[in-house]
């Protein structure tokens, strides 16, 4: 069984505006990478995404490799989705008569419990990201602001010692 997922939503704005809100580091930091994004998502670059509200750390940083970028159509990324494993993220943008359909999929996990758990966390994260993208582009609202600070402890997020031993 291949571990993978896809999330999607429709955003009631033109494709150029929706794509730019993901591509542009300043805009991306306005609703998702609240610790900053180091550069635009240009093909062949490695950018750093930082999150200031992850459990157990003041700021968590992730290197993100931009494998492919087609303006207003596609962004493909690679990053460490589980310890020692690079996963593949595909963001597709499709024009619709009343806006833009955004689909995000992630693949590349091993068939282990640890990777399955990691894929669930990432699926939740990408679902929240596209909801936050919709709120940001349509209404100028940052849904992430205050959403996670103090909500989880590092132990809850990464599992307790007894859960890891089981």
C-alpha positions in Angstrom: 0.0 0.0 0.0 1.4 3.4 -1.0 1.1 6.1 1.6 -0.2 9.3 0.0 -2.9 11.9 0.2 -4.5 14.7 -1.6 -6.4 17.8 -0.3 -8.2 20.4 -2.3 -10.4 23.5 -2.1 -11.8 26.2 -4.3 -10.8 29.8 -3.8 -13.1 32.4 -5.2 -10.2 34.5 -6.8 -8.4 34.5 -10.1 -5.6 31.9 -10.5 -2.9 34.6 -10.8 -3.8 35.9 -7.3 -4.0 32.5 -5.7 -0.8 31.2 -7.2 1.1 34.4 -6.2 -0.1 34.0 -2.6 1.8 30.7 -2.5 4.8 31.7 -4.6 5.6 35.1 -3.0 7.4 34.6 0.3 5.9 37.8 1.9 2.4 36.6 1.1 3.1 33.0 2.1 4.3 34.3 5.5 1.1 36.2 5.9 -1.0 33.0 6.5 1.3 29.9 6.6 5.0 30.3 7.2 4.6 32.6 10.2 8.3 32.4 11.0 9.2 33.5 7.5 10.0 32.2 4.0 13.4 33.0 2.6 12.7 33.3 -1.1 10.1 32.9 -3.9 9.4 29.3 -5.0 11.5 29.4 -8.2 12.4 26.1 -9.8 15.8 24.8 -8.8 16.1 26.8 -5.6 16.1 25.7 -1.9 14.1 28.0 0.3 13.7 27.9 4.1 10.2 27.9 5.6 10.0 28.7 9.3 7.2 28.2 11.7 7.1 30.2 14.9 4.3 28.3 16.6 5.3 24.6 16.4 5.2 22.7 19.7 8.4 22.5 21.7 10.4 25.0 19.8 10.5 28.8 19.4 10.9 28.5 15.6 11.1 25.4 13.5 12.8 25.7 10.1 12.5 23.4 7.1 14.6 23.5 3.9 12.2 23.1 0.9 13.5 22.2 -2.5 11.6 23.6 -5.5 11.7 20.8 -8.0 9.3 22.3 -10.6 7.4 25.5 -11.1 5.0 26.4 -13.9 3.5 29.9 -13.2 -0.2 29.7 -12.4 -0.2 25.9 -12.9 2.1 23.9 -10.7 4.6 23.9 -7.8 6.4 20.7 -6.9 8.5 20.6 -3.7 10.6 18.1 -1.8 11.3 18.2 1.9 12.0 15.9 4.8 8.6 14.5 5.5 9.8 11.9 8.0 13.1 11.3 9.7 15.7 10.7 6.9 13.1 10.5 4.1 12.3 13.1 1.5 8.7 13.3 0.4 7.2 14.9 -2.7 4.6 17.7 -2.6 2.6 18.6 -5.7 0.5 21.8 -5.7 -1.8 22.2 -8.7 -3.7 25.3 -9.6 -6.7 25.1 -12.0 -8.9 27.9 -13.3 -12.6 27.5 -12.6 -15.5 29.7 -13.8 -15.8 31.1 -10.3 -12.3 31.0 -9.1 -9.4 28.6 -8.7 -9.2 25.0 -7.6 -6.1 24.2 -5.5 -5.0 20.6 -5.0 -2.1 19.6 -2.8 -0.8 16.0 -2.7 2.1 14.4 -0.9 3.8 11.1 -1.5 7.0 9.2 -0.7 6.6 7.7 2.8 7.7 4.2 3.7 5.1 1.7 4.9 5.9 2.0 8.6 3.8 3.2 11.5 6.2 6.2 12.0 5.8 7.3 8.4 2.0 6.7 8.5 1.8 9.0 11.6 4.0 11.6 9.8 1.7 11.5 6.8 -1.4 12.1 8.9 0.3 15.2 10.5 1.3 16.5 7.0 -2.2 15.9 5.7 -3.7 17.9 8.5 -1.1 20.6 7.9 -1.8 20.9 4.2 -5.6 20.9 4.8 -5.1 23.8 7.2 -2.7 25.5 4.8 -5.2 25.6 1.9 -8.0 26.8 4.3 -5.7 29.5 5.5 -4.8 30.3 1.9 -8.5 30.7 1.1 -9.1 33.0 4.1 -6.1 35.1 3.3 -6.7 35.5 -0.5 -10.5 36.0 -0.2 -10.7 38.1 3.0 -7.2 39.1 4.1 -7.5 37.0 7.3 -4.6 35.1 8.9 -6.3 32.0 10.2 -3.0 30.6 11.6 -2.4 33.6 14.0 -2.8 32.3 17.5 -4.1 28.9 16.4 -1.3 26.7 17.6 0.6 28.6 20.3 0.3 26.6 23.6 -2.2 24.1 22.0 0.2 21.1 22.0 3.2 20.1 24.0 6.2 18.6 22.3 5.4 15.3 24.0 1.8 15.3 22.6 3.0 16.3 19.1 5.8 13.7 18.9 4.2 10.9 21.1 5.0 9.9 24.6 7.7 7.5 25.6 5.2 4.7 26.2 3.6 5.2 22.8 7.0 5.0 21.1 7.8 1.8 23.0 4.5 0.1 22.1 
